[in-house]
Amino acid sequence: MSKRKSQSKPSVRPPAVLPAGQSGQLPATVGIVAVSIAIAFAVVLRFWASLDNFWLDEIWSWMMAGQLKSPLEVVTRLHHDNNHYVNTFVLYTLGGDAPTYLYRLPAVLAGIGAVLLSGWVARRWSPSAGVTAMILTGCSFLMIQYSA
């Protein structure tokens, strides 16, 4: 009787330690360029969205801020659910004749900050996760809508 030995090929596993120069991470210049493009794109989208007409709640806040006599009245006189102290103070400070995009500047800056924060938090997992988080947050319709 002849015995046949099964000739199975050993499975090839990836090495536990990658050779030098193959860390599995983005090269530094690619990461910097990707982050710069993501930030620039997020900034442009948010400023472009802020050029639209006022919404009803923005008109309401603008009208309430126009009735104030002093900045202190933002806190002492306006007791309304549509009154956000920082936003109403910005509306009062800018006055009634400023372009609409200036009234939305705090929201735009907060939206850009959210994009930066998402990348900073996600980079703890990996640099590519940070870039991906910034791209997804920067291009999200709802994040753009509420940032403008």
N, C-alpha and C positions, 0 to 999 in steps of 0.2 A: 504494500500500500504506500502510495506516495502522499505525503502530506503537503498541502498547499498552504503556504504562508500568505496571509493577506498583506498586500503591500499598500498600506495607507500612508499617504504623505503627512508628515507632521504639520500641524497648523502653525501658520506664521503669525506670531503676535507682534504688535508694535513694541519697540523697546520701551522699557520703563523710564529711561532717561534719554531725552532727545540729544542727538549730537550737538556739538557747539555751533551756535549760530541758528539753530532751529528751535526757538523757544515756543512756537505756537502762538505768539502774540503779534499784534500789528507792529510793523516798524514805526519808529518814533515819527518820522516825517509824514508817513501815511496817516497816522493818528492825528497829528496836528492839523493837517490839511482837511481831514474829514470833520474834525470838530469845528474848525473855522468855517467851513462851508455850511455845516448844520446851524451854527449860531447866526451866520449872515442870512441864511434863508429864513430862519425863525424871526429875525428882526424885521426883515423886509415884509414878510407876510403880516406880522402884527401891525406895523405902521400903515401898511396899505389898507388893512381892515379897519383901522381907526379913522379913516377918512370918510366913512359913511355918515349918513344923517343920524341925528339923535334918536334914541328910542324913547318911549313914553316915560319910563322911570327916570331917564337922564334929563328929560325936559322938566319933569316934576322936581328933581333935585336942584336943577339950575334955577328954576323959579323960586324955590324956597330959599336958596342961597342969596338970590338977588334982593330978598326982602329984609335981610339982616343989616343991622346998623354997625355992629362990631364983631370981630372974630370970636370974642368970648360967647356971643349968642349962639354959636354953633353948638356949644355944649349946654348952655343954660336955657335957651329958648326953643330950639327944635327938638321936641320929643316925639319923634315919628319913626315908624319902622323903615322908612325909605332914607333915613338920615344916617349915613356912615360918617363919623366925625372927620376922618382924614380926607375923604373925598369931598365932603361939603366944605371943608376949610380950603381945599384947592380951588373949588368952584368960586368961593367967596374971594379968595386972593386974586384970581385971574380976572374977575369982574365979568360983566355981561357981554363984552365985545370981542373976546378972544376967539380964535378959530377953534372948531370943535375938536380937532386932534390934540390940542393942548389940554383940554378938559379930560381927555382920556389917557393922558400921559402916565399917571400912576398905574392904571390897569395894564398898559402896554409894558411898562418897566417890570411889573410883577409877573407878567406872562413870560418875559425874557428871563427873569430870574428863575421861574419854574423850569424852563428848559435847561438852564445851567445846573440847577439843583438835581434834576433827574439824572443828568450825566455824572454828576459828582457822586450821587448815591450808588448808581449802577456800576461805576468803575471799580467798586470794591470786589465785584465778581470777576471782571476782566476789563481790559481797555476796550475791547470790541463791544462788550455789553454797554459800556458808558456811551460810546458813539451811537449805538443802536437806540438807546433810550433817548438820547438827544434828538435824533432824527424823528423817532416816533412822536415824541412830545412836541417837537417843533412843527410837525406837519399835521397834527391832530386838528380836525375841524373844530371840535368843541373847545379845545384849548385856545385856538385862534379866536373863535367867536367870543369867548368870555374874557379874552385879553384885550379886547378892543372896544 
